[in-house]
């Protein structure tokens, strides 16, 4: 089925007439859901099915950011809440096997939640390496401040998702951990040397460079390209992401509506694709912005289309899971990790 090189959000729990016409005419490659789109399980299933029916494609990707902690779009009362990535990192520090198992189970159980709704892509794992100065926008979304530990737990989470039939998207490439401002609000600038970045920030992405999809960071790395953030920098994409990190999967931008990027939405989208990203991501569901993005992106063709097809082919049917037993084991591990925290 034909698709244009963008992923779009939508405004609410069901599609408006304008959104129906937009998706039918513009044919985005995927749909991404946020908390504003989440009602009952039945409502989510209907939203996902409506999107796919409009495009005549039962396998059209539907994405979500379901990390745990502060970033979980589906939550109580209809779904179980999950802890942040840092919880498995803390457990790993005292018991490596237990921490790794907790990360795998978190991925596997999240996948079960998502696949029941028809959601097939989760923007996880967060492979940003924490630092003492890491902004709270990342904070405990990072597994740890040790790059090797981040690699191990990121791999475990990704494997758990894959075992549940959900594709992982690693983020935020080539590393968001050194940002000291929130890229939702302003543009972070990282002045670490290339040697320092190679020895830390890039390590988890290089270790997981076989994953099918990745998301960029809206961050300027002065040692690589002092003029443009990674998302719109051909130097970063070619020399760092495709080169030193060795990632040849589907590369999507972080959300175009974040304030770290400047210019109108058409020029933002064009800059993303000119830099070498395969896919533009626009999340906020504002129709005027969605239309500007759609007008400026082409049909998905060439190497980008090949990467997209390869990524989707990586998704396999879920492995059998004893859900009750898995939840019980997971609860034991999260309790050891100190989650949920005791009431004051």
N, C-alpha and C positions, 0 to 999 in steps of 0.2 A: 504494500500500500504506500502511496506517496505521502511524504511528510516534509514539512519545512524544518529548518535547523533551529528550532526553539522549543522550550518547555514553558508552559504557561500555568499561572494560577487561575483561580476563579473566586468570585466574591462571597458566596454563601454555601448553604447546605444542599442546594439544588441549583441547576443552571437556569438562568433567566433566558428570555427569548433572544435578547441580544447576544448572550454568550453562546447559545445554541447556533445562531447564525454565524458567529465569529469562528467557532471551532469547526463547523462544517465547511466554511469558506477557506479558512487559513490553514487548517490541518497541522497543528503543532505535533511534534514528535511525541510529546508526553504532557501529562498533567501533574502538577504538584499540589498536595493538600496541606493545609495549615489548620490550626485549632478552630478558626472561624468556619471551616468546612465540615467540622465533625459534630454530628448529632448522635443518634442511636446507631447501632450497627446496621440496621436495616436502611437508614438514610444514607450511610456511607456507601453501602453496597449499591444502592440505587444511583447515587451520584457517579460512581465509578462505571457502572454498566451503561448509563446514559452517555457518558463521554465516549466510551468505546463503540457504542452503537452508532453514534453520530459519524464516526470515522470509518465504520465498517470494518473494524479491526479488533478482534477479541483479545489480541496480545499487545495492544498499545500500552506502553509503559505508564504506570501511575506511581508517582514518587511521594515520599514523605520524609520528614526529619524526625525519626523516632529513636532518640539516643538514650533516654532515661534522664533522671534529674530534672534540670530546668527546661530541657528541650524534649518534650514528649507531647505530641499532638493528640494522640489518643490516650486517655487516662480515666481514672475513676469518674463516675460510678460504673461505667460499662466495661472497663478494662483495668487490669492491675497496673499500678504505678511501679516503675523501675528506678533503681538508683543511678547516679551519675557514673560515668566511666571511672572517675577517681576512686570510687569504692572498690572496684576490682583491683586497681593499682595498689591501694592500701593493703588489701588482703594478700596480694602477691608478695608484698614486702615481708610479710611474716610467714607465708606458706605459698611457695611458687605454684605447686600443683593446684591448690585450692583457688588461687587467684585466676589462673588460666581457665580452670573449669567454670568459675563464676562468669567470666567474660564469654565463654562459649555458650553457656546456658542462657545468658542474657540475649545473645544474638539469636539463639534457636527459639526461645520463647517469644521474643518480639516478632520473629518471622511467622510464628503460628498465629499471633494476633493479626498480623497484616494480611497474610495470605487468605485468611477467612473473609476479609473485606475486599479481596481482589487487588490489593496493593502489592506490587511486585518489585519495587525498588526502594531501598532505605538509604538515605544519605548518612551513612555510618560505614566505617569507623572514623572518628576524629583522631587523626594522627599527628596533631600539633604537639610538639614537645613543650611542656610547661617550663616556666622560669619563675624566679621569685617576683619578677616584675610583670608577669602575664596579666593582661587586663581581664576583669571579671567577665567580659563578653565570652571569653573562652573558659578561664578559671577551672573548675572541676570537671568540665567537659573533657579535659586532657587526662589521660590515664596516669601520667607521672611526669617528672622532670628528667627522667632517664630515657634516652632515645631507644636503647635496646629493649627496655621494658615496654615502652609504647609499641614497638614493633611486635613483640610477643603477644600482647593483649589485643592489639588491633587485628592481628592475624586470627586469634581465637574468636573474636567477635565476628569477623567476616566469614570464617568457616561455619560458625553457628547459623548465621543468616543464610548462607548458601545451602546448608543442610535442610533448612526449612523452606527452600524454594524461592528465596528473595535475593535479589542482586544487591551487593554492597556498592556504595560510592565513597571512596576515601576522600577526606578533606582535611585542611584547606591547603592545597599544594601551591608552592613548595614549603609551606610552614607558616602558621599564624601565631605560634607561641611567644614570639618576641614582641608582638604588638602591645603597645601600652595605651592605645586609645581604641575605642569601639568603632570598627569599620562600618557598622550600621549608621554611624553619625558623622564620622570624619575619616580621612585617609591616613592610616598608620604608615610611618616611615621607619624602616629597620636599617640600622647602620652597621650591623655586624659584618665582619670580613667574610669573604667567600670561604676561606679555610674553616672558620668557625661554623658557618652554615653547613658546610660539607660534613663536618664532624658530628653535628647534632641534628639540626632541623630537617635536613634532607634524608637522614638515615631511615626513618620508618617508611617513607614513601619509596625509597629504593628497595627496601626489604619486601614491600608489598606491590612492586611494580607490575606484577602479573594480574592484579585485580582488573575487572572489566571496565570500571569507570572511576573517574576522579573529578573533583571540583577545585577550582582555583581559589586563590586568596586575593582579596583587594588590598594588597600591601605593596609599597615601594621597597625594593631591596637595593640600596644605593650601591652596593658592591657589584651588582649585576646590571641594573638599568635605573639610574637615578631620576629618570624623567617620567616613567610610567609604572603603574601598579602591575603586578604579575598578570592579572586578568587580561590586560590590553597590551602586554609587552611581548613582541615577537622574540626579543632576545631571551626573556625568561622562558617562554614556551619552547623555543628551539634549542637553546643551549643548556637550560637547566632541566625542565620537565621531560622533554623528549631525549635530551642528551645525557647529562650527568645522572639524572634519576633513572632514565631508561624506560619511561612509561610510554607505551604505544597503544593504550586503550582509548576509550571515548572520554574526551576532556570537555567538561562543561564549565561555564562561568559560575561564580557565585551570583547571588541575586543582583540583577541590574538596578533594582530600585533602592539599593543601599546608597547612602550619601557619600561613601568613599569615592564614588565615580562622579565625574562631572559631565556636563553637556546634556543635550536632549537625548531621548531614549533611542531614537533612530541612530544617532551617531555613536552612542554607547554600544549598541548591538553590532554595528558595522566594525567598530574598533576591536571588539571581542573576536569576531571571525577573522579579521585581518591579522590579528596576532597569532592565529593558528589554533584557537579553540575550535572544537567541532560543533558545539551546541551552546546556544544562549539560554540563560535561565532568567525568567521574570516571574516574580512570585506574588505581588500584592493584590492582584485581581482587579486593578483599576482599568476599566475598558479603554480609556483614551491612551494610556501608556501601552497596553497590550497591542492595540492597533498600530501604534508607532513602531513597536518592535517587529510585529509581523510584516509590516510593509518593507522593512529594511533587511530581512533575512531571506536567503534564497532557499530553493528546494535542497533537501539533503542529498548530496551527490558525492561522487568521487571517494577519496580516502575517508572522509568523515562518514559517509554512508556505510562503507565497509566496516569501520570501527563500530558503528552503531549496531550493525547486523551481528558482528562478532560478540559484542557485549550481550545482546539479547539471547544469542545462542548458548551463552554460558549458563543461563538459568535452567536448572533441572527440577524435576518433580521433588516435592518434600520427602525426606526420609521418614520412616515410621518413628513416632515418638509416643511414649507413655506420658501424656501430658500431666497427669496427676502426680506421678512419681518425679517427673522433672521439676515441677513447681515445688514439691516438698524438698528435694535436694537443693534447689536454688534458694529457698527460704532459709535453710540451714546455713548456707554460705553467706547470704546477705546479712544474716544475724551476726555471724562471726566478723563481718566487715563493719558492724556497727550501724546497719541500716535496717529499718528507719531509725533515726536518732531518738533516744529516749525523750519523752516529754519533759519539759522543764518543771 
